Amino acid sequence: MRVDTRPRKRNAPRPAEKSAPGFLQWLRGRKCLCVHTGLCSGRSQAAHVDYAGGKGMGTKVADRWAVPLCAFHHAIQHREGWAAFDAKYLDGLNGGLAAANQFWRVWPGRIAWERKQDV
């Protein structure tokens, strides 16, 4: 059997308009969105709300549609999907989307990030 040792072809990087690493870092410093349940464990992680739109084959939605979830709740969200997670933990339909929008609006770096995108 022959093993191909050539460097693999790189996929295209995420488009700049979908990538906001500063926002994700800021989100990880927030409390879990489900802290009211009392079941939180682990550090906060940025969970992308995938039904926000703009998702392509093999790609995530834009970083602006992320919310902070602890490791426990993030695992539940992946296991059950956003529809069930919203209904169970976030007071019904589109709770994750509304929360993501609120976090984006209050992020201190948002205006500078948006100005950079307009250039």
VOFI-368464 format. One record per residue (C-alpha): residue number from 0; residue in one letter; x negated, y negated, z negated. Coordinates in Angstrom, 1 decimal. Layout:
BEGIN
+-----+--------+--------+--------+--------+
| num | residu |     c1 |     c2 |     c3 |
+-----+--------+--------+--------+--------+
| NUM |      A |      X |      Y |      Z |
...
+-----+--------+--------+--------+--------+
This chain:
BEGIN
+-----+--------+--------+--------+--------+
| num | residu |     c1 |     c2 |     c3 |
+-----+--------+--------+--------+--------+
|   0 |      M |    0.0 |    0.0 |    0.0 |
|   1 |      R |   -1.3 |   -3.4 |    0.9 |
|   2 |      V |   -0.9 |   -6.4 |   -1.4 |
|   3 |      D |   -0.5 |   -9.8 |    0.1 |
|   4 |      T |   -2.8 |  -12.1 |   -1.8 |
|   5 |      R |   -2.2 |  -15.2 |    0.3 |
|   6 |      P |   -0.7 |  -18.1 |   -1.7 |
|   7 |      R |    3.1 |  -18.1 |   -1.4 |
|   8 |      K |    5.0 |  -20.7 |    0.5 |
|   9 |      R |    6.1 |  -23.4 |   -1.9 |
|  10 |      N |    9.8 |  -24.3 |   -2.1 |
|  11 |      A |   10.7 |  -28.0 |   -1.6 |
|  12 |      P |   10.6 |  -30.0 |   -4.9 |
|  13 |      R |   13.8 |  -31.3 |   -6.4 |
|  14 |      P |   15.0 |  -34.5 |   -4.8 |
|  15 |      A |   14.1 |  -37.6 |   -6.9 |
|  16 |      E |   17.8 |  -38.5 |   -7.3 |
|  17 |      K |   18.5 |  -35.2 |   -9.0 |
|  18 |      S |   15.5 |  -35.3 |  -11.4 |
|  19 |      A |   15.4 |  -37.3 |  -14.6 |
|  20 |      P |   12.9 |  -35.7 |  -16.9 |
|  21 |      G |   13.0 |  -38.6 |  -19.4 |
|  22 |      F |   16.7 |  -38.1 |  -19.8 |
|  23 |      L |   16.2 |  -34.3 |  -20.5 |
|  24 |      Q |   13.5 |  -35.1 |  -23.0 |
|  25 |      W |   15.8 |  -37.6 |  -24.7 |
|  26 |      L |   18.7 |  -35.1 |  -24.8 |
|  27 |      R |   16.5 |  -32.5 |  -26.5 |
|  28 |      G |   16.2 |  -35.0 |  -29.5 |
|  29 |      R |   20.0 |  -35.2 |  -29.9 |
|  30 |      K |   22.2 |  -32.9 |  -32.0 |
|  31 |      C |   24.0 |  -30.0 |  -30.4 |
|  32 |      L |   27.3 |  -30.9 |  -28.8 |
|  33 |      C |   28.9 |  -28.2 |  -30.9 |
|  34 |      V |   27.5 |  -29.2 |  -34.3 |
|  35 |      H |   31.1 |  -29.4 |  -35.6 |
|  36 |      T |   31.3 |  -25.6 |  -35.5 |
|  37 |      G |   28.7 |  -25.2 |  -38.1 |
|  38 |      L |   27.2 |  -22.3 |  -36.2 |
|  39 |      C |   24.2 |  -24.1 |  -34.6 |
|  40 |      S |   20.8 |  -22.5 |  -34.6 |
|  41 |      G |   17.6 |  -23.3 |  -32.8 |
|  42 |      R |   16.4 |  -26.5 |  -31.2 |
|  43 |      S |   18.5 |  -28.5 |  -28.8 |
|  44 |      Q |   18.2 |  -27.7 |  -25.1 |
|  45 |      A |   19.4 |  -29.5 |  -22.1 |
|  46 |      A |   22.3 |  -27.6 |  -20.6 |
|  47 |      H |   23.4 |  -28.6 |  -17.1 |
|  48 |      V |   27.1 |  -28.8 |  -16.5 |
|  49 |      D |   27.2 |  -26.9 |  -13.2 |
|  50 |      Y |   30.7 |  -27.8 |  -12.2 |
|  51 |      A |   29.8 |  -31.5 |  -11.9 |
|  52 |      G |   29.1 |  -31.0 |   -8.2 |
|  53 |      G |   26.0 |  -31.5 |   -6.0 |
|  54 |      K |   24.8 |  -28.0 |   -6.7 |
|  55 |      G |   23.3 |  -26.1 |   -3.8 |
|  56 |      M |   22.1 |  -22.6 |   -3.2 |
|  57 |      G |   19.4 |  -21.9 |   -5.8 |
|  58 |      T |   19.5 |  -25.4 |   -7.2 |
|  59 |      K |   20.9 |  -27.0 |  -10.4 |
|  60 |      V |   23.1 |  -30.0 |  -10.5 |
|  61 |      A |   21.5 |  -33.4 |  -11.1 |
|  62 |      D |   19.9 |  -33.9 |  -14.5 |
|  63 |      R |   22.3 |  -36.6 |  -15.3 |
|  64 |      W |   25.0 |  -33.9 |  -15.8 |
|  65 |      A |   23.3 |  -32.3 |  -18.8 |
|  66 |      V |   24.3 |  -32.1 |  -22.4 |
|  67 |      P |   22.4 |  -31.1 |  -25.6 |
|  68 |      L |   23.2 |  -27.6 |  -26.8 |
|  69 |      C |   21.3 |  -25.6 |  -29.4 |
|  70 |      A |   19.9 |  -22.2 |  -28.4 |
|  71 |      F |   22.8 |  -20.3 |  -29.8 |
|  72 |      H |   25.5 |  -22.3 |  -28.0 |
|  73 |      H |   23.5 |  -22.6 |  -24.8 |
|  74 |      A |   23.3 |  -18.8 |  -24.7 |
|  75 |      I |   27.1 |  -18.6 |  -25.2 |
|  76 |      Q |   27.7 |  -21.1 |  -22.5 |
|  77 |      H |   25.6 |  -19.0 |  -20.0 |
|  78 |      R |   27.3 |  -15.8 |  -21.1 |
|  79 |      E |   30.9 |  -17.1 |  -21.0 |
|  80 |      G |   30.7 |  -19.8 |  -18.3 |
|  81 |      W |   31.6 |  -23.4 |  -18.5 |
|  82 |      A |   35.4 |  -23.0 |  -18.2 |
|  83 |      A |   35.6 |  -20.7 |  -21.3 |
|  84 |      F |   33.0 |  -22.7 |  -23.2 |
|  85 |      D |   34.9 |  -26.0 |  -22.6 |
|  86 |      A |   38.2 |  -24.4 |  -23.8 |
|  87 |      K |   36.7 |  -22.8 |  -26.9 |
|  88 |      Y |   34.2 |  -25.5 |  -28.1 |
|  89 |      L |   34.8 |  -28.8 |  -26.3 |
|  90 |      D |   38.5 |  -29.4 |  -26.6 |
|  91 |      G |   39.7 |  -28.2 |  -23.3 |
|  92 |      L |   39.2 |  -28.9 |  -19.6 |
|  93 |      N |   36.2 |  -30.8 |  -18.4 |
|  94 |      G |   34.9 |  -31.5 |  -22.0 |
|  95 |      G |   31.3 |  -30.8 |  -20.9 |
|  96 |      L |   31.6 |  -33.2 |  -17.9 |
|  97 |      A |   33.0 |  -36.0 |  -20.1 |
|  98 |      A |   30.2 |  -35.5 |  -22.7 |
|  99 |      A |   27.5 |  -35.5 |  -20.0 |
| 100 |      N |   28.8 |  -38.7 |  -18.6 |
| 101 |      Q |   28.8 |  -40.3 |  -22.1 |
| 102 |      F |   25.2 |  -39.2 |  -22.8 |
| 103 |      W |   24.1 |  -40.6 |  -19.5 |
| 104 |      R |   25.7 |  -43.9 |  -20.1 |
| 105 |      V |   24.0 |  -44.4 |  -23.5 |
| 106 |      W |   20.5 |  -43.1 |  -22.5 |
| 107 |      P |   18.1 |  -46.1 |  -23.1 |
| 108 |      G |   16.1 |  -45.3 |  -19.9 |
| 109 |      R |   19.2 |  -45.1 |  -17.5 |
| 110 |      I |   19.0 |  -48.6 |  -16.1 |
| 111 |      A |   15.3 |  -48.4 |  -15.3 |
| 112 |      W |   15.8 |  -44.9 |  -13.8 |
| 113 |      E |   18.6 |  -46.2 |  -11.6 |
| 114 |      R |   16.6 |  -49.2 |  -10.4 |
| 115 |      K |   13.8 |  -46.9 |   -9.4 |
| 116 |      Q |   16.2 |  -44.9 |   -7.3 |
| 117 |      D |   17.5 |  -48.0 |   -5.5 |
| 118 |      V |   14.0 |  -49.0 |   -4.2 |
+-----+--------+--------+--------+--------+
